[in-house]
């Protein structure tokens, strides 16, 4: 509309000028007024346009600022998501470890002599269903379900035969420098029968009693007492997960026999003879005093002799 007024005012003014000045003054004044009004409207329109352009630029600047803030927030969110992922991974690993069975505490093994190592390998080959031999640890592992009846510490016949063969190996020249440590383990099935609990109050007792039972078989087969030790770990060091609800796992019911050097886990012996205390030399005897002659006796003055008076004459 404003552009129309400007165009109309300009056209009217141009037509009046084109008539050669024969236009009445009123018409000229009207045209001039219209032109001035159109010019004023044009200036207002241009001012409004400039203001709108400025507002538009302000809005564009705000949009750019908001986009920068949004990009910063997106980066923050990405950083938080990465940190959350790392924390979740750590949590999942810890949760998995907490659910996994604790690792058995293994004693670092020793390199056994080749002859002894071969003898133990042959023992495992001869009894594949009863025992295993871990040459890395120097350890022979008997399966408790085949070594003992449930809840019992009496060694079964097949296991006793294998233990006697193991004792023969340990008494051979290749093994006489090594000791034998017997460690009993159970799963988490609790002791149920009252008569069993009277002898084995819990799994800890059962594991120790089974280790001692194995030790007795080895002793009867000729392994000397100073070379042996027995210990029990109960249910606390499984090598495989137990079934939920204390249902156990046969892999955890085992007796391990460790072949170790004689100084393993033992305090070095000390002499039991107490050295004699050093006796200080006796002080020299005082020199004998020379005999001193006795002092002569003092002379004794003789008693004076008093004369006896004569008797008086008779009357």
C-alpha positions as a Markdown table, in Angstrom:
| # | Residue | x | y | z |
|---|---|---|---|---|
| 1 | Unk | 0.0 | 0.0 | 0.0 |
| 2 | Unk | 2.8 | 2.4 | 0.9 |
| 3 | Unk | 4.6 | 1.7 | -2.3 |
| 4 | Unk | 1.4 | 2.4 | -4.2 |
| 5 | Unk | 1.0 | 5.8 | -2.6 |
| 6 | Unk | 4.6 | 6.7 | -3.4 |
| 7 | Unk | 4.1 | 5.6 | -7.0 |
| 8 | Unk | 0.8 | 7.4 | -7.4 |
| 9 | Unk | 2.2 | 10.6 | -5.8 |
| 10 | Unk | 5.2 | 10.5 | -8.1 |
| 11 | Unk | 3.0 | 9.8 | -11.2 |
| 12 | Unk | 0.6 | 12.6 | -10.3 |
| 13 | Unk | 3.5 | 15.1 | -9.8 |
| 14 | Unk | 5.1 | 14.0 | -13.1 |
| 15 | Unk | 1.8 | 14.5 | -15.0 |
| 16 | Unk | 1.3 | 17.9 | -13.6 |
| 17 | Unk | 4.7 | 19.0 | -14.5 |
| 18 | Unk | 4.2 | 17.6 | -18.0 |
| 19 | Unk | 1.2 | 19.9 | -18.7 |
| 20 | Unk | 3.5 | 22.8 | -18.9 |
| 21 | Unk | 2.6 | 24.7 | -15.8 |
| 22 | Unk | -1.1 | 25.1 | -16.6 |
| 23 | Unk | -2.0 | 23.2 | -13.5 |
| 24 | Unk | -4.0 | 24.9 | -10.8 |
| 25 | Unk | -2.0 | 25.6 | -7.6 |
| 26 | Unk | -4.4 | 23.5 | -5.6 |
| 27 | Unk | -3.7 | 20.5 | -7.7 |
| 28 | Unk | 0.0 | 21.1 | -7.4 |
| 29 | Unk | -0.2 | 21.5 | -3.7 |
| 30 | Unk | -2.3 | 18.3 | -3.5 |
| 31 | Unk | 0.3 | 16.4 | -5.5 |
| 32 | Unk | 3.1 | 17.8 | -3.5 |
| 33 | Unk | 1.4 | 16.8 | -0.3 |
| 34 | Unk | 0.8 | 13.3 | -1.6 |
| 35 | Unk | 4.4 | 13.1 | -2.6 |
| 36 | Unk | 5.5 | 14.3 | 0.8 |
| 37 | Unk | 3.2 | 11.8 | 2.5 |
| 38 | Unk | 4.5 | 9.0 | 0.3 |
| 39 | Unk | 8.1 | 10.0 | 1.0 |
| 40 | Unk | 7.3 | 10.0 | 4.7 |
| 41 | Unk | 5.7 | 6.5 | 4.5 |
| 42 | Unk | 8.7 | 5.3 | 2.5 |
| 43 | Unk | 11.1 | 6.5 | 5.2 |
| 44 | Unk | 9.0 | 4.9 | 7.9 |
| 45 | Unk | 8.9 | 1.7 | 5.8 |
| 46 | Unk | 12.6 | 1.7 | 5.4 |
| 47 | Unk | 13.1 | 2.4 | 9.1 |
| 48 | Unk | 10.8 | -0.5 | 9.9 |
| 49 | Unk | 12.7 | -2.7 | 7.5 |
| 50 | Unk | 16.0 | -1.8 | 9.1 |
| 51 | Unk | 14.5 | -2.6 | 12.5 |
| 52 | Unk | 13.2 | -5.9 | 11.3 |
| 53 | Unk | 16.5 | -6.7 | 9.7 |
| 54 | Unk | 18.3 | -5.9 | 13.0 |
| 55 | Unk | 15.8 | -8.0 | 15.0 |
| 56 | Unk | 16.3 | -10.8 | 12.4 |
| 57 | Unk | 20.1 | -10.5 | 12.9 |
| 58 | Unk | 19.6 | -10.6 | 16.7 |
| 59 | Unk | 17.5 | -13.7 | 16.3 |
| 60 | Unk | 20.1 | -15.3 | 14.0 |
| 61 | Unk | 22.8 | -14.5 | 16.6 |
| 62 | Unk | 20.7 | -16.0 | 19.3 |
| 63 | Unk | 20.1 | -19.1 | 17.2 |
| 64 | Unk | 23.8 | -19.5 | 16.6 |
| 65 | Unk | 24.5 | -19.0 | 20.3 |
| 66 | Unk | 21.8 | -21.6 | 21.1 |
| 67 | Unk | 23.3 | -24.0 | 18.6 |
| 68 | Unk | 26.8 | -23.6 | 20.2 |
| 69 | Unk | 25.2 | -24.2 | 23.7 |
| 70 | Unk | 23.4 | -27.2 | 22.3 |
| 71 | Unk | 26.6 | -28.6 | 20.8 |
| 72 | Unk | 28.4 | -28.1 | 24.1 |
| 73 | Unk | 25.5 | -29.9 | 25.9 |
| 74 | Unk | 25.7 | -32.7 | 23.3 |
| 75 | Unk | 29.4 | -33.0 | 24.0 |
| 76 | Unk | 28.7 | -33.0 | 27.8 |
| 77 | Unk | 26.1 | -35.7 | 27.3 |
| 78 | Unk | 28.5 | -37.8 | 25.2 |
| 79 | Unk | 31.1 | -37.5 | 27.9 |
| 80 | Unk | 28.6 | -38.5 | 30.6 |
| 81 | Unk | 27.5 | -41.4 | 28.5 |
| 82 | Unk | 31.1 | -42.6 | 28.0 |
| 83 | Unk | 31.8 | -42.2 | 31.8 |
| 84 | Unk | 28.6 | -44.1 | 32.5 |
| 85 | Unk | 29.5 | -46.9 | 30.1 |
| 86 | Unk | 33.0 | -47.2 | 31.8 |
| 87 | Unk | 31.4 | -47.3 | 35.3 |
| 88 | Unk | 28.8 | -49.8 | 34.1 |
| 89 | Unk | 31.6 | -52.0 | 32.7 |
| 90 | Unk | 33.5 | -51.8 | 36.0 |
| 91 | Unk | 30.4 | -52.6 | 37.9 |
| 92 | Unk | 29.5 | -55.5 | 35.7 |
| 93 | Unk | 33.0 | -56.9 | 36.1 |
| 94 | Unk | 32.8 | -56.5 | 39.9 |
| 95 | Unk | 29.4 | -58.1 | 39.9 |
| 96 | Unk | 30.6 | -61.0 | 37.9 |
| 97 | Unk | 33.6 | -61.5 | 40.2 |
| 98 | Unk | 31.3 | -61.4 | 43.3 |
| 99 | Unk | 29.2 | -64.1 | 41.8 |
| 100 | Unk | 32.1 | -66.2 | 40.7 |
| 101 | Unk | 33.5 | -68.7 | 43.2 |
| 102 | Unk | 36.6 | -67.5 | 45.0 |
| 103 | Unk | 39.8 | -68.7 | 43.5 |
| 104 | Unk | 41.6 | -71.5 | 45.3 |
| 105 | Unk | 44.8 | -70.3 | 46.9 |
| 106 | Unk | 47.5 | -72.2 | 45.0 |
| 107 | Unk | 51.0 | -72.6 | 46.3 |
| 108 | Unk | 53.5 | -71.8 | 43.6 |
| 109 | Unk | 54.7 | -75.2 | 42.3 |
| 110 | Unk | 58.2 | -76.4 | 42.1 |
| 111 | Unk | 59.9 | -78.2 | 39.3 |
| 112 | Unk | 60.0 | -81.8 | 40.2 |
| 113 | Unk | 62.8 | -84.1 | 39.0 |
| 114 | Unk | 62.1 | -85.6 | 35.6 |
| 115 | Unk | 62.0 | -89.1 | 37.1 |
| 116 | Unk | 59.5 | -88.2 | 39.8 |
| 117 | Unk | 57.4 | -86.2 | 37.3 |
| 118 | Unk | 57.2 | -89.2 | 35.0 |
| 119 | Unk | 56.2 | -91.5 | 37.9 |
| 120 | Unk | 53.4 | -89.2 | 38.9 |
| 121 | Unk | 52.2 | -88.9 | 35.3 |
| 122 | Unk | 52.1 | -92.7 | 35.0 |
| 123 | Unk | 50.1 | -92.9 | 38.3 |
| 124 | Unk | 47.5 | -90.5 | 36.8 |
| 125 | Unk | 47.4 | -92.5 | 33.6 |
| 126 | Unk | 46.8 | -95.7 | 35.5 |
| 127 | Unk | 43.9 | -94.1 | 37.5 |
| 128 | Unk | 42.2 | -91.6 | 35.2 |
| 129 | Unk | 38.8 | -91.8 | 36.9 |
| 130 | Unk | 40.2 | -91.5 | 40.4 |
| 131 | Unk | 42.9 | -88.8 | 40.4 |
| 132 | Unk | 44.6 | -86.1 | 38.3 |
| 133 | Unk | 48.2 | -84.9 | 38.3 |
| 134 | Unk | 49.0 | -81.2 | 37.8 |
| 135 | Unk | 52.7 | -81.1 | 36.9 |
| 136 | Unk | 52.7 | -77.3 | 36.9 |
| 137 | Unk | 51.9 | -77.3 | 40.7 |
| 138 | Unk | 53.4 | -80.6 | 41.6 |
| 139 | Unk | 50.0 | -81.7 | 43.0 |
| 140 | Unk | 48.0 | -84.9 | 42.8 |
| 141 | Unk | 44.2 | -84.4 | 43.2 |
| 142 | Unk | 42.0 | -87.3 | 44.3 |
| 143 | Unk | 38.2 | -87.0 | 43.7 |
| 144 | Unk | 36.5 | -87.3 | 47.0 |
| 145 | Unk | 33.4 | -89.0 | 45.6 |
| 146 | Unk | 35.6 | -92.0 | 44.6 |
| 147 | Unk | 37.9 | -91.7 | 47.6 |
| 148 | Unk | 35.2 | -91.5 | 50.3 |
| 149 | Unk | 31.6 | -92.4 | 50.8 |
| 150 | Unk | 29.3 | -89.4 | 51.3 |
| 151 | Unk | 29.9 | -87.9 | 54.8 |
| 152 | Unk | 32.6 | -90.4 | 55.6 |
| 153 | Unk | 36.4 | -90.2 | 56.1 |
| 154 | Unk | 37.0 | -93.9 | 55.5 |
| 155 | Unk | 39.2 | -94.3 | 52.4 |
| 156 | Unk | 37.7 | -96.7 | 49.8 |
| 157 | Unk | 39.5 | -99.7 | 48.5 |
| 158 | Unk | 40.4 | -98.4 | 45.0 |
| 159 | Unk | 41.6 | -95.1 | 46.5 |
| 160 | Unk | 43.7 | -96.9 | 49.1 |
| 161 | Unk | 45.4 | -98.9 | 46.4 |
| 162 | Unk | 46.2 | -95.7 | 44.5 |
| 163 | Unk | 47.5 | -94.0 | 47.7 |
| 164 | Unk | 49.7 | -97.0 | 48.4 |
| 165 | Unk | 51.2 | -96.7 | 44.9 |
| 166 | Unk | 51.7 | -93.0 | 45.5 |
| 167 | Unk | 53.5 | -93.8 | 48.8 |
| 168 | Unk | 55.8 | -96.1 | 46.9 |
| 169 | Unk | 56.6 | -93.3 | 44.5 |
| 170 | Unk | 57.3 | -90.9 | 47.4 |
| 171 | Unk | 59.6 | -93.5 | 49.0 |
| 172 | Unk | 61.6 | -93.9 | 45.8 |
| 173 | Unk | 65.0 | -92.3 | 45.5 |
| 174 | Unk | 63.6 | -89.6 | 43.1 |
| 175 | Unk | 61.2 | -88.4 | 45.8 |
| 176 | Unk | 62.9 | -88.9 | 49.2 |
| 177 | Unk | 63.9 | -85.2 | 49.3 |
| 178 | Unk | 60.3 | -84.0 | 49.1 |
| 179 | Unk | 57.5 | -83.7 | 51.7 |
| 180 | Unk | 53.8 | -84.5 | 51.3 |
| 181 | Unk | 51.1 | -82.0 | 52.3 |
| 182 | Unk | 47.5 | -83.3 | 52.2 |
| 183 | Unk | 44.7 | -80.8 | 51.9 |
| 184 | Unk | 41.0 | -81.7 | 52.1 |
| 185 | Unk | 38.2 | -79.7 | 50.4 |
| 186 | Unk | 34.4 | -80.1 | 50.4 |
| 187 | Unk | 31.5 | -78.4 | 48.5 |
| 188 | Unk | 28.8 | -76.3 | 50.2 |
| 189 | Unk | 26.3 | -79.1 | 50.9 |
| 190 | Unk | 25.9 | -79.0 | 54.7 |
| 191 | Unk | 26.3 | -82.0 | 57.0 |
| 192 | Unk | 22.8 | -83.4 | 57.3 |
| 193 | Unk | 22.7 | -86.6 | 59.3 |
| 194 | Unk | 22.9 | -86.3 | 63.1 |
| 195 | Unk | 25.2 | -89.3 | 63.4 |
| 196 | Unk | 27.5 | -87.7 | 60.8 |
| 197 | Unk | 27.5 | -84.4 | 62.6 |
| 198 | Unk | 28.6 | -86.1 | 65.8 |
| 199 | Unk | 31.8 | -87.0 | 64.1 |
| 200 | Unk | 32.1 | -84.1 | 61.6 |
| 201 | Unk | 30.3 | -81.1 | 63.0 |
| 202 | Unk | 30.7 | -79.2 | 59.7 |
| 203 | Unk | 32.5 | -79.3 | 56.4 |
| 204 | Unk | 35.6 | -77.9 | 57.9 |
| 205 | Unk | 35.9 | -80.9 | 60.2 |
| 206 | Unk | 35.1 | -83.3 | 57.4 |
| 207 | Unk | 37.8 | -81.9 | 55.1 |
| 208 | Unk | 40.4 | -82.1 | 57.9 |
| 209 | Unk | 39.4 | -85.6 | 58.9 |
| 210 | Unk | 39.6 | -86.8 | 55.3 |
| 211 | Unk | 43.1 | -85.3 | 54.9 |
| 212 | Unk | 44.1 | -87.1 | 58.1 |
| 213 | Unk | 42.6 | -90.4 | 56.8 |
| 214 | Unk | 44.8 | -90.1 | 53.6 |
| 215 | Unk | 47.8 | -89.3 | 55.7 |
| 216 | Unk | 47.2 | -92.4 | 57.7 |
| 217 | Unk | 47.1 | -94.6 | 54.6 |
| 218 | Unk | 50.4 | -93.0 | 53.4 |
| 219 | Unk | 52.0 | -93.6 | 56.8 |
| 220 | Unk | 50.9 | -97.2 | 56.8 |
| 221 | Unk | 52.4 | -97.5 | 53.3 |
| 222 | Unk | 55.8 | -96.3 | 54.6 |
| 223 | Unk | 55.9 | -92.5 | 54.3 |
| 224 | Unk | 57.6 | -91.2 | 57.4 |
| 225 | Unk | 55.8 | -88.9 | 59.8 |
| 226 | Unk | 58.2 | -85.9 | 59.5 |
| 227 | Unk | 57.6 | -85.7 | 55.8 |
| 228 | Unk | 53.8 | -85.3 | 56.0 |
| 229 | Unk | 51.2 | -82.7 | 57.1 |
| 230 | Unk | 47.4 | -82.6 | 56.9 |
| 231 | Unk | 45.1 | -79.6 | 56.5 |
| 232 | Unk | 41.4 | -78.9 | 55.7 |
| 233 | Unk | 39.8 | -75.9 | 53.9 |
| 234 | Unk | 36.2 | -77.0 | 54.2 |
| 235 | Unk | 33.9 | -75.5 | 51.5 |
| 236 | Unk | 35.8 | -72.2 | 51.3 |
| 237 | Unk | 38.0 | -72.7 | 48.3 |
| 238 | Unk | 35.9 | -74.2 | 45.4 |
| 239 | Unk | 37.4 | -74.6 | 42.0 |
| 240 | Unk | 34.0 | -74.5 | 40.3 |
| 241 | Unk | 30.6 | -72.8 | 41.1 |
| 242 | Unk | 28.4 | -74.7 | 43.5 |
| 243 | Unk | 24.8 | -75.2 | 42.4 |
| 244 | Unk | 22.4 | -72.6 | 43.9 |
| 245 | Unk | 20.8 | -73.4 | 47.2 |
| 246 | Unk | 23.8 | -75.3 | 48.7 |
| 247 | Unk | 23.5 | -78.1 | 46.2 |
| 248 | Unk | 27.3 | -78.4 | 45.8 |
| 249 | Unk | 29.5 | -79.6 | 43.0 |
| 250 | Unk | 31.4 | -82.8 | 42.7 |
| 251 | Unk | 34.5 | -80.9 | 41.4 |
| 252 | Unk | 34.9 | -79.2 | 44.7 |
| 253 | Unk | 34.9 | -82.4 | 46.7 |
| 254 | Unk | 38.5 | -83.3 | 46.5 |
| 255 | Unk | 41.7 | -84.2 | 48.3 |
| 256 | Unk | 44.9 | -82.6 | 47.1 |
| 257 | Unk | 48.3 | -84.0 | 47.8 |
| 258 | Unk | 51.1 | -81.5 | 47.3 |
| 259 | Unk | 54.7 | -82.6 | 46.7 |
| 260 | Unk | 56.8 | -79.8 | 48.1 |
| 261 | Unk | 60.4 | -79.2 | 49.2 |
| 262 | Unk | 61.1 | -80.0 | 52.8 |
| 263 | Unk | 61.6 | -76.4 | 53.8 |
| 264 | Unk | 58.2 | -75.2 | 52.5 |
| 265 | Unk | 56.1 | -73.6 | 55.2 |
| 266 | Unk | 58.4 | -74.7 | 58.0 |
| 267 | Unk | 60.5 | -72.5 | 60.2 |
| 268 | Unk | 64.2 | -73.3 | 59.9 |
| 269 | Unk | 65.3 | -75.6 | 62.8 |
| 270 | Unk | 67.6 | -74.2 | 65.4 |
| 271 | Unk | 70.0 | -76.0 | 67.8 |
| 272 | Unk | 68.3 | -77.1 | 71.0 |
| 273 | Unk | 71.7 | -77.3 | 72.9 |
| 274 | Unk | 72.2 | -74.2 | 74.9 |
| 275 | Unk | 75.9 | -73.2 | 74.8 |
| 276 | Unk | 77.7 | -73.3 | 78.1 |
| 277 | Unk | 78.1 | -70.0 | 79.7 |
| 278 | Unk | 81.7 | -68.8 | 79.9 |
| 279 | Unk | 83.0 | -69.3 | 83.4 |
| 280 | Unk | 85.1 | -66.4 | 84.7 |
| 281 | Unk | 88.5 | -67.6 | 86.1 |
| 282 | Unk | 88.8 | -67.8 | 89.9 |
| 283 | Unk | 90.7 | -64.9 | 91.5 |
| 284 | Unk | 94.2 | -65.9 | 92.6 |
| 285 | Unk | 94.5 | -67.1 | 96.1 |
| 286 | Unk | 96.0 | -64.7 | 98.7 |
| 287 | Unk | 99.7 | -65.5 | 99.4 |
| 288 | Unk | 100.3 | -67.5 | 102.6 |
| 289 | Unk | 101.4 | -65.4 | 105.5 |
| 290 | Unk | 104.8 | -66.5 | 107.0 |
| 291 | Unk | 104.8 | -68.2 | 110.3 |
| 292 | Unk | 105.4 | -65.7 | 113.1 |
| 293 | Unk | 107.1 | -67.0 | 116.2 |
| 294 | Unk | 105.0 | -66.9 | 119.4 |
| 295 | Unk | 105.9 | -64.1 | 121.8 |
| 296 | Unk | 107.8 | -65.4 | 124.9 |
| 297 | Unk | 105.7 | -65.8 | 128.0 |
| 298 | Unk | 106.0 | -63.1 | 130.5 |
| 299 | Unk | 108.0 | -64.1 | 133.6 |
| 300 | Unk | 105.9 | -65.0 | 136.7 |
| 301 | Unk | 107.1 | -63.5 | 140.0 |
| 302 | Unk | 107.6 | -66.2 | 142.7 |
| 303 | Unk | 105.1 | -66.0 | 145.5 |
| 304 | Unk | 106.7 | -64.6 | 148.7 |
| 305 | Unk | 107.5 | -67.1 | 151.5 |
| 306 | Unk | 105.9 | -66.1 | 154.8 |
| 307 | Unk | 107.6 | -67.7 | 157.8 |
| 308 | Unk | 105.3 | -69.7 | 160.1 |
| 309 | Unk | 105.4 | -68.2 | 163.7 |
| 310 | Unk | 106.4 | -70.6 | 166.6 |
| 311 | Unk | 103.7 | -72.1 | 168.7 |
| 312 | Unk | 103.1 | -70.3 | 172.1 |
| 313 | Unk | 104.7 | -71.9 | 175.2 |
| 314 | Unk | 102.6 | -74.2 | 177.3 |
| 315 | Unk | 101.3 | -72.7 | 180.6 |
